[in-house]
Amino acid sequence: MNESKFLETLVERYLNNQATDKELEVFMDLLRQGRLDDLIRERMDRDEEQDNPENPECSTVRSFHSQLQWLQIAASVVLILF
């Protein structure tokens, strides 16, 4: 498996609460190094694009929930790191 695919799989497993303890260690280490920044940013953008563009109110709510989810993940990471 190439590095890019490995990182994508690692982020997916983390977001789906399927990561093993070892994978969590690797995830946190890579996150500290900033090696997951671009991948996580792309994932956030993709999640936003999946919102329903035909219903702006629904899209706004989903966008808020998506951003809230990422904020919760970021807060969890900060708590773990410090």
Number of C-alpha atoms within 10 A of each C-alpha: 6 6 8 10 10 11 19 15 13 20 21 15 16 16 13 9 10 13 18 12 9 9 15 17 12 15 20 16 14 14 15 14 10 10 13 19 13 10 14 17 12 12 15 16 12 11 14 19 12 11 17 14 12 8 9 11 11 13 17 15 12 17 19 13 13 17 15 12 14 16 12 12 14 12 12 11 14 11 9 9 11 5
